[in-house]
């Protein structure tokens, strides 16, 4: 699988949440690092990037590294997913390039197999689960035993977008660190390009959302959603249907649409004047609809049309 150049495994610069990274570093230096951690915060703010960066530092500073691997070599191996003392668990990708709905129990059992074996390189072993709230119920249950009694020199970093979706038994076995959305100053420190500031209110401090929106056209894609929403509100659905047909066939655009339409409605409600009550009601209905849709298998085109019909008349839902 070809990873984005911005995949957390390949990104060594952590933007924001330096205090969280420093807290982990301090505990590691003091040799008081707990084995299991929940990195909690909204999606896309760099929690996984932070986890990989801390993993690099711990694994490249391994005093029991009999192979004498340099920090740069450890970093290169982590980037391509070949460092033997690091295991990552995340949702699988199918042949069409779409993510699975959840992390399966078979993926979770890889953690048990990994930690029940002797380490390939003596010293620390690290597991990154991205994300723990995307584990199936069976996968969550499979992890409980290893979280309760992890082997020595084991670090398990659980990226968490929604703490309420995590089993209480998992939460009770982990220490928690809360990560904050990125600030305007953090975005200003991006190196790869100038920032399209018009998009920042919609991404709400999420670098992951920002980059996904840039990848599908940035402001131009946002304007298409705006036009479709305006047409939907007055019952002109031909433009909406054309837009839904186009986006439903593009996995990246569709994935972006799922979060952007909600943020577009939120910002519209926030800035509305005479019809603010309408947009507030749309936002309330749309948020619930999209949350419920995660557990269903709605046709993509139909899901998008439902969102726009809700903009026309939220009372029909």
C-alpha positions, 0 to 999 in steps of 0.5 A: 500500500502506497502511503501519503507523504503526510502519513504519521509514520513518515512525518517527523515534525510534530505540530502542536501538543509539544507539552504532551510529547514533553510529558512522555519524554520526561517520564521515559527519562525518569524510567517511570513511563506507564505501559499503556496510554490513551492519546485523546483528541479530535481527529486529525490534530496529530495524535498518531504523528506524536505517537510515531515520533515518541516511538522513534525516540524510544526505539532509537535510544535503546541501550540494549540494541545489539545491532547498533542501529543508528537513529536514522536507520530506525527512523527509515525502517519505521517509515516503511513499516519494517522496524521489528520492535514496532507494530501498528494496528489500523483499519485495513484498506480494500482493493478499491482504496476504501477503509474498512468500517472498523478494526477487526479482531484478527488485526487486534490479535496481531498485538497478542502474537507480537507481544507473546513472542521474544523481541527481535531486538532486545529492549523496548517494543511499542504498539500503536493502535490508530485508533482505539475507538475504531476497534470492533467489540471483539477486537476491544475484548481481545486487547483487554488481557494484554492491557492488564498485564503487558510484558516488561519494556512494552509501550502501547500507544492508543490513538483515540478520537472519541473517548466515549466510544472506548470500552470502560475496561480499556479506559481504566487500564490506560493513562490519558493524555489530552491533545488540543486542536492546532492553533493558527500559529501551528498552521503557519509553521507548515513547511510544504505550502502556503496555508489557505486561510479560508479553509481554517474555520472548517477544519477546526484545528485539524491538520488531517482534515486540512490536508484532505481538503487540500488534496481534493481541491481546497477552496474550489471543493468547498465552493462546490459544496456551498453551491450545492447547499444553496441550490438544495435550500431552494429546492433546485436539486438538479445541481445537487444530483450532479454533484452527488454523482460526481463525488460518490465516485471519488473515494477521497472527495466522498471521505472529505464530504462526510466531515466537511458538509457538517462543518459547512452547516455548522459555520453557516449556522454560526454566521447566519442572521435571518434564517439562523434557526433553520440552519441550527435545526439542520445542523442538529439533524445532520450531525445525528444522521451522519453519526448514525450512518457510520453504523449502516451501509447506505448507498453513497449517492443516497447518503449525500442526497439525504444531507442536501434534502435535510438542508432543504427541509430538516423537519422531514427527518 
